[in-house]
Amino acid sequence: MRRQEIIDAADNVLRAITQSGIKPVIDTLRGAEARGSGGSKILQIFSEFQRFSRYFERPELQLIQILSLDFLLQHDWWGDLAEGDPEKLRRAFGAAWRPLRFATEDLPKIVRLLEPEHIGASDPTSEGTKARTILSVILIEEEKMTSPPERLVLALQSISELHGAVCKLAGISATDLHVVGCDSGSDKSFDFLGAAKAMEGLRSLILDGWDKVVFYREKKIVEKGKAIASSLAIVEEINEKEKAGKISPEQAEILRREVISGFSKFLDAGATIPELEGRKTIEPRLLMAPSPKLIANLSENKAPANQAKDQAVQGRKKLPPKQKLSSDEGAKTRLSPREIAKFKAYLESVEKDDKDDKDDTI
């Protein structure tokens, strides 16, 4: 996993734990005379935890397993907690107390060590200079695949060229672009810092290009890159300014060539940005796979990049972000809708039995 994936996963897991209220319930079980909180209370906590955990993806599931928090995804553990039997409560407490304590008290400190230092200083407006923002670019690398230096160079060149075109068109200095972060893990990523207006224009350009990728997917790689780049909104803006006499024909041609060259390199490098995850109906990791010559395949059984792109288009549509199906290992531990309904019915029956016992006592 990349550093940012670890940070985001930790944040999501901590939010599920703290906002569900499970830790205070576990803390009450420390005493020798500990009693359960009642089926209805556990049902409420369980439902709140499920409200967050249903969005867990592979990074969150891996983190849960590493931190020994996988009991939170197990039917039997919640059942022991709800039933209220002293022996089962002790068993539930034994599985939960240390991992929950570490997750809530120590994990946030570790996450702070992972956070990039430049993030806190990325907006220099307090010093009276113009606002800046960060654009993250991700180079997709599937399992057992590595990238040669040429691919990284191509990705950096693509951002430099596209940023230059955006700045020239908006009348902004093109020299204010810096690489302030570099990370690797499941993928590689680069964080670019620049003027907010320029970076927003660059981000919009890439998002606009993504909308065109599917439309031109049947074309060959070289033809597709040129066709997409030529249809971008920024090219239309260049043409309009040329017609209005705001820029010379020579300047317009230079800008068009920079956009076409930069975006073609962006596609060939197999680059993407996190914002694409919020717009996808087709998996960007597959459709934006790099040119085959720019990736080293360490597994003989791995599908070629072009084949992966075909699978991306022809396969099932993915669910919206944070709702897509979990990985195989996550599916083994996560409760299915049928199990959730069954568990809720079980908790309600436990609560009813508790109430009947109290009535009989009275």
C-alpha positions as CSV (number, residue, x, y, z in Angstrom):
1,M,0.0,0.0,0.0
2,R,1.1,3.6,-0.6
3,R,1.5,5.9,2.3
4,Q,-1.7,7.8,1.6
5,E,-3.7,4.6,1.3
6,I,-2.5,3.6,4.8
7,I,-3.4,7.1,6.2
8,D,-6.9,7.0,4.6
9,A,-7.5,3.4,5.7
10,A,-6.5,4.2,9.3
11,D,-8.8,7.2,9.3
12,N,-11.7,5.1,8.1
13,V,-11.2,2.3,10.6
14,L,-10.8,4.8,13.5
15,R,-13.9,6.6,12.5
16,A,-15.9,3.4,12.5
17,I,-14.6,2.4,15.9
18,T,-15.0,5.8,17.6
19,Q,-18.4,6.8,16.1
20,S,-20.0,3.4,16.7
21,G,-19.1,3.6,20.4
22,I,-17.8,0.1,20.7
23,K,-14.7,0.9,22.8
24,P,-16.6,2.3,25.8
25,V,-18.7,-0.8,25.9
26,I,-15.6,-3.0,25.9
27,D,-14.1,-0.8,28.7
28,T,-17.1,-1.6,30.9
29,L,-16.2,-5.3,30.7
30,R,-12.9,-4.9,32.6
31,G,-14.5,-5.3,36.1
32,A,-15.0,-8.6,37.7
33,E,-18.8,-7.9,37.9
34,A,-19.0,-6.8,34.3
35,R,-22.5,-7.1,32.7
36,G,-23.5,-6.8,29.1
37,S,-25.0,-3.6,27.7
38,G,-28.2,-5.3,26.5
39,G,-29.2,-6.6,23.1
40,S,-30.7,-3.3,21.9
41,K,-27.6,-1.3,22.8
42,I,-25.3,-3.8,21.0
43,L,-27.7,-3.8,18.0
44,Q,-27.4,0.0,17.8
45,I,-23.6,-0.2,18.0
46,F,-23.4,-3.0,15.5
47,S,-25.7,-1.0,13.0
48,E,-23.5,2.1,13.4
49,F,-20.3,0.1,12.9
50,Q,-21.8,-1.5,9.8
51,R,-22.7,1.9,8.4
52,F,-19.0,2.6,8.1
53,S,-17.5,-0.9,7.5
54,R,-19.7,-1.5,4.5
55,Y,-17.5,0.9,2.7
56,F,-14.2,-0.8,3.7
57,E,-12.0,-1.8,0.8
58,R,-8.8,-3.8,0.6
59,P,-6.6,-1.3,2.5
60,E,-9.0,-1.1,5.4
61,L,-9.5,-4.9,5.5
62,Q,-5.7,-5.4,5.5
63,L,-5.2,-2.9,8.3
64,I,-7.9,-4.6,10.4
65,Q,-6.2,-7.9,10.0
66,I,-2.8,-6.6,10.8
67,L,-4.1,-4.8,14.0
68,S,-6.0,-8.0,15.1
69,L,-9.3,-6.1,14.8
70,D,-10.9,-8.7,12.5
71,F,-13.2,-9.8,15.4
72,L,-15.2,-6.7,14.5
73,L,-16.2,-8.4,11.3
74,Q,-17.1,-11.7,12.9
75,H,-20.6,-12.8,13.5
76,D,-19.8,-14.9,16.6
77,W,-18.0,-12.0,18.5
78,W,-21.0,-9.7,18.2
79,G,-23.3,-12.6,19.3
80,D,-21.2,-13.2,22.4
81,L,-21.3,-9.5,23.2
82,A,-25.0,-9.3,22.8
83,E,-26.0,-12.5,24.7
84,G,-24.7,-11.2,28.0
85,D,-23.4,-14.6,29.3
86,P,-20.4,-13.8,31.7
87,E,-18.1,-16.4,30.2
88,K,-18.9,-15.1,26.6
89,L,-18.4,-11.5,27.7
90,R,-15.0,-12.4,29.1
91,R,-14.2,-14.1,25.8
92,A,-15.3,-11.0,23.8
93,F,-13.4,-8.7,26.1
94,G,-10.2,-10.8,25.8
95,A,-10.3,-10.6,22.0
96,A,-11.1,-6.9,21.8
97,W,-9.5,-4.8,24.6
98,R,-5.9,-4.7,23.6
99,P,-6.4,-4.3,19.8
100,L,-9.0,-1.5,20.4
101,R,-6.8,0.3,22.9
102,F,-3.9,0.2,20.4
103,A,-6.1,1.4,17.5
104,T,-7.6,4.3,19.4
105,E,-4.5,5.5,21.4
106,D,-1.4,4.5,19.4
107,L,-2.5,4.2,15.8
108,P,-3.2,8.0,15.4
109,K,0.4,8.7,16.6
110,I,1.8,6.4,14.0
111,V,-0.4,7.9,11.3
112,R,1.0,11.4,12.2
113,L,4.5,10.1,11.4
114,L,3.4,9.0,8.0
115,E,1.8,12.3,7.0
116,P,4.0,14.2,4.5
117,E,5.5,17.3,6.1
118,H,4.8,19.5,3.0
119,I,1.1,19.1,3.5
120,G,1.1,21.4,6.5
121,A,3.1,24.1,4.6
122,S,1.4,23.7,1.2
123,D,-0.6,26.9,1.5
124,P,1.7,29.9,1.9
125,T,-1.1,32.4,2.0
126,S,-0.2,33.3,5.6
127,E,3.1,34.7,4.2
128,G,1.2,37.0,1.8
129,T,1.9,35.0,-1.4
130,K,-0.5,33.4,-3.7
131,A,-2.5,30.2,-2.8
132,R,-1.0,26.9,-3.8
133,T,-2.5,23.4,-3.9
134,I,-1.4,19.9,-4.5
135,L,-2.2,17.5,-7.4
136,S,-1.4,13.8,-6.9
137,V,-0.6,11.7,-9.9
138,I,-0.7,7.9,-9.6
139,L,1.2,5.5,-11.8
140,I,-0.7,2.2,-11.8
141,E,1.2,-0.9,-11.1
142,E,-0.5,-4.2,-10.8
143,E,0.9,-7.1,-8.7
144,K,4.3,-8.3,-9.8
145,M,4.8,-5.4,-12.2
146,T,7.5,-2.7,-12.1
147,S,8.1,0.4,-14.1
148,P,11.3,1.3,-16.0
149,P,12.7,4.9,-15.6
150,E,11.3,5.9,-19.0
151,R,7.8,5.5,-17.7
152,L,8.4,7.8,-14.7
153,V,10.1,10.4,-17.0
154,L,7.1,10.2,-19.4
155,A,4.6,10.9,-16.5
156,L,6.6,13.8,-15.2
157,Q,7.0,15.3,-18.7
158,S,3.3,15.0,-19.3
159,I,2.4,17.0,-16.2
160,S,5.0,19.6,-17.0
161,E,3.8,20.1,-20.5
162,L,0.1,20.2,-19.6
163,H,0.8,22.5,-16.7
164,G,2.8,24.8,-19.0
165,A,-0.1,25.0,-21.5
166,V,-2.7,25.7,-18.8
167,C,-0.5,28.5,-17.3
168,K,0.2,30.1,-20.7
169,L,-3.5,30.1,-21.5
170,A,-4.4,31.6,-18.1
171,G,-1.5,34.1,-18.0
172,I,0.1,32.4,-15.0
173,S,3.8,31.8,-14.4
174,A,4.7,28.2,-15.6
175,T,7.7,28.0,-13.4
176,D,5.8,27.6,-10.1
177,L,5.5,23.8,-10.3
178,H,7.3,21.5,-7.8
179,V,7.4,17.8,-7.0
180,V,7.0,17.8,-3.2
181,G,6.1,14.1,-2.6
182,C,7.0,10.7,-4.0
183,D,5.5,7.4,-2.8
184,S,5.4,3.8,-3.8
185,G,3.7,0.6,-2.6
186,S,0.9,-1.0,-4.7
187,D,1.4,1.9,-7.1
188,K,3.7,4.8,-7.5
189,S,2.6,8.4,-6.9
190,F,3.9,11.9,-7.2
191,D,2.6,15.1,-5.5
192,F,2.9,18.3,-7.5
193,L,2.6,21.7,-5.8
194,G,1.7,24.7,-7.8
195,A,-0.5,27.8,-8.0
196,A,-4.1,26.9,-7.1
197,K,-5.6,28.3,-10.3
198,A,-3.1,26.4,-12.5
199,M,-3.5,23.1,-10.6
200,E,-7.3,23.4,-10.8
201,G,-7.1,23.9,-14.5
202,L,-4.7,20.9,-14.8
203,R,-7.0,18.8,-12.8
204,S,-10.0,19.8,-14.9
205,L,-8.0,19.0,-18.1
206,I,-7.3,15.5,-16.9
207,L,-10.9,14.9,-15.8
208,D,-12.1,16.1,-19.2
209,G,-9.6,13.7,-20.8
210,W,-11.0,10.8,-18.8
211,D,-14.5,11.5,-20.2
212,K,-13.0,11.1,-23.7
213,V,-11.0,7.9,-23.0
214,V,-14.0,5.5,-23.2
215,F,-15.3,7.2,-26.3
216,Y,-12.1,6.7,-28.2
217,R,-11.2,3.3,-26.7
218,E,-11.5,1.4,-30.0
219,K,-8.6,3.4,-31.6
220,K,-5.0,2.3,-31.5
221,I,-2.9,3.7,-28.7
222,V,-1.2,6.5,-30.7
223,E,-4.3,7.5,-32.6
224,K,-6.4,7.5,-29.4
225,G,-4.0,9.8,-27.6
226,K,-4.1,12.4,-30.4
227,A,-7.9,12.0,-30.8
228,I,-8.6,12.5,-27.2
229,A,-6.2,15.4,-26.8
230,S,-7.6,17.2,-29.8
231,S,-11.2,17.0,-28.4
232,L,-10.3,18.4,-25.0
233,A,-12.1,21.6,-23.8
234,I,-8.8,23.4,-23.4
235,V,-8.1,22.9,-27.2
236,E,-11.5,24.4,-27.9
237,E,-10.6,27.4,-25.7
238,I,-7.3,27.8,-27.5
239,N,-9.2,27.8,-30.9
240,E,-11.7,30.4,-29.6
241,K,-9.0,32.7,-28.4
242,E,-7.2,32.4,-31.7
243,K,-10.3,33.3,-33.6
244,A,-10.9,36.3,-31.3
245,G,-7.4,37.5,-31.9
246,K,-6.4,37.2,-28.2
247,I,-3.5,34.9,-29.1
248,S,-1.5,34.6,-32.4
249,P,-1.9,31.6,-34.7
250,E,1.7,30.7,-33.8
251,Q,1.0,30.7,-30.1
252,A,-2.2,28.8,-30.6
253,E,-0.4,26.1,-32.5
254,I,2.3,25.8,-29.9
255,L,-0.3,25.4,-27.1
256,R,-2.3,22.8,-29.1
257,R,0.9,20.8,-29.6
258,E,1.8,21.0,-25.9
259,V,-1.7,19.8,-24.9
260,I,-1.7,16.9,-27.5
261,S,1.9,15.9,-26.6
262,G,1.3,16.1,-22.8
263,F,-1.9,14.2,-22.7
264,S,-0.7,11.5,-25.1
265,K,2.2,11.0,-22.7
266,F,-0.1,11.0,-19.7
267,L,-2.1,8.1,-21.4
268,D,1.0,6.2,-22.5
269,A,2.4,6.4,-19.0
270,G,-0.8,4.8,-17.5
271,A,-1.2,7.7,-15.1
272,T,-4.3,8.6,-13.2
273,I,-5.4,11.0,-10.4
274,P,-7.4,10.2,-7.2
275,E,-10.3,12.4,-8.4
276,L,-11.0,10.0,-11.2
277,E,-12.2,7.4,-8.6
278,G,-15.3,9.6,-8.0
279,R,-16.3,9.7,-11.7
280,K,-15.7,6.2,-12.9
281,T,-18.2,3.8,-14.4
282,I,-15.3,1.8,-15.8
283,E,-12.3,0.9,-13.7
284,P,-9.5,3.5,-14.3
285,R,-6.8,1.0,-13.1
286,L,-7.6,-1.2,-16.1
287,L,-8.6,1.4,-18.8
288,M,-5.7,3.6,-18.0
289,A,-3.1,0.8,-18.1
290,P,0.2,2.0,-19.4
291,S,1.6,1.2,-22.8
292,P,3.0,-2.4,-22.7
293,K,6.5,-1.2,-23.5
294,L,6.5,1.0,-20.4
295,I,5.8,-1.8,-17.9
296,A,7.9,-4.8,-16.8
297,N,5.9,-8.0,-16.3
298,L,7.3,-10.2,-13.6
299,S,4.6,-12.9,-14.0
300,E,4.1,-15.0,-17.1
301,N,0.4,-15.3,-16.3
302,K,-0.3,-11.6,-16.3
303,A,-2.7,-10.2,-18.9
304,P,-1.2,-7.6,-21.3
305,A,-2.2,-4.0,-20.9
306,N,-4.4,-3.9,-24.0
307,Q,-6.2,-7.0,-22.8
308,A,-6.8,-5.4,-19.4
309,K,-8.3,-2.4,-21.1
310,D,-10.7,-4.6,-23.0
311,Q,-11.7,-6.3,-19.8
312,A,-12.3,-2.9,-18.2
313,V,-14.8,-1.9,-20.9
314,Q,-16.5,-5.2,-21.4
315,G,-16.7,-6.3,-17.8
316,R,-19.4,-5.5,-15.2
317,K,-19.8,-1.9,-14.2
318,K,-18.2,-1.2,-10.9
319,L,-20.2,0.1,-8.0
320,P,-19.7,3.8,-6.9
321,P,-16.6,4.7,-5.0
322,K,-16.4,3.3,-1.5
323,Q,-19.2,0.8,-2.3
324,K,-17.5,-1.6,-4.6
325,L,-17.2,-5.2,-3.7
326,S,-14.4,-6.2,-1.3
327,S,-11.4,-8.3,-2.1
328,D,-11.7,-12.0,-1.6
329,E,-10.0,-12.0,1.8
330,G,-12.3,-9.3,2.9
331,A,-15.4,-11.1,1.7
332,K,-14.6,-14.0,3.9
333,T,-14.8,-12.0,7.1
334,R,-17.4,-9.4,6.2
335,L,-21.0,-10.1,7.1
336,S,-23.3,-10.6,4.1
337,P,-26.8,-8.9,4.0
338,R,-28.4,-12.2,4.9
339,E,-26.0,-12.6,7.9
340,I,-26.7,-9.1,9.0
341,A,-30.5,-9.7,8.9
342,K,-30.0,-12.9,10.8
343,F,-27.8,-11.3,13.4
344,K,-30.3,-8.5,14.0
345,A,-33.1,-11.0,14.5
346,Y,-30.9,-12.8,16.9
347,L,-30.1,-9.7,18.9
348,E,-33.8,-8.8,19.0
349,S,-34.6,-12.2,20.3
350,V,-31.9,-11.9,23.0
351,E,-33.4,-8.6,24.0
352,K,-36.9,-10.0,24.2
353,D,-35.7,-13.0,26.3
354,D,-34.0,-10.5,28.7
355,K,-37.2,-8.5,29.0
356,D,-39.3,-11.7,29.6
357,D,-36.9,-12.8,32.3
358,K,-37.2,-9.5,34.0
359,D,-41.0,-9.7,33.8
360,D,-41.0,-13.2,35.3
361,T,-38.8,-12.0,38.1
362,I,-41.2,-9.1,38.9
